[in-house]
Amino acid sequence: LTMTRMRILTGDGVEEIDVTTDDEARRVGTYWNAIQNYLGTGDVSVLDEFSNSKVGGQKLLTDPDEVERWAMQGELDFEDIYEG
């Protein structure tokens, strides 16, 4: 994988980070799937595996209240996790 810009959710909202490995790219994709799953089901446990996780030096947001706050503000676009 060459360096790719991908979006993640942090405490400051959606941020673009540089992803340099396939593992990081998979982690970001799996993370967004968990966020979407949580928002659809309310199952907080899907976020557990990402607590204290970082990608590209940025901590992934897993606080359910904060995830919902960003979702309510319309900040989460699951169709576009890559920088566009």
N, C-alpha and C positions, 0 to 999 in steps of 0.2 A: 504494500500500500504506500503510495506517495502521500505526502502531507495533504490532508483534506480538512476543510473547515466544516465543522458540524455545530449544531445548536444543542445546548443543554439548559436545564433549568437550575438556577442557583438562587440563593436568598435575595439576590438583586434582580431576579427575573431571568428572561431568556438571554443567554450569552453565547457568542460564537467562540469556539476554541479550535486550536490546531490539533488534529488527531493524526498520529503518525504510524500507528500499528493497526493491523486487522483486529487484534484483541480489543483495543480501545474502541474501534468503530462498532464492533459487535456489542460491546458494553453499552455504548450510547443507544444503539437500537433497542437493546433489551430493556434499558432504563425507560425509554419512551413508551415501550409496550406496557411496562409496569405502571407508569403514570396513567396511561389511557385505561388500563384495567382497573386501577384504583378509582378513577373518576366515574367509571361505568358501573362498578359494583359496590364501592365503599369498603372493599376489603383492604385494610391497612397493611396486612401481612405481606402483600406483594411488593411493598416498598422496603421491607426489612433488609433484604439482601444488599441494598444500596446505601444503608446508613453508614456514615463515615467513609464512603467511597469518593474517590477523586478521579477525574479524567482530565488530562491536559492541565493538571495543577489546580483544577477547580473542583470544589466540593459539590456533589450532586444533592439537590434539595429533596428531602424525603419527609419533611414535616407535613402531615396531611392538611392541616389548616392553611399553611402557606401555599401548598399545591392548589388547593381549592381557591384561594384568594387570587392567584395568578390566572387560573382557569376562568374565574368569574370576570376578570378584567379583559378576557379575550386574548391573552398573551400566548396561548398554547395552540400552535398549528401543527398537528400531527402529520400532515401531508408533506411538510417541508422541514426535515431535520437538518438538511444540508444548507449551507450558506447559499443564498440566492441573490 
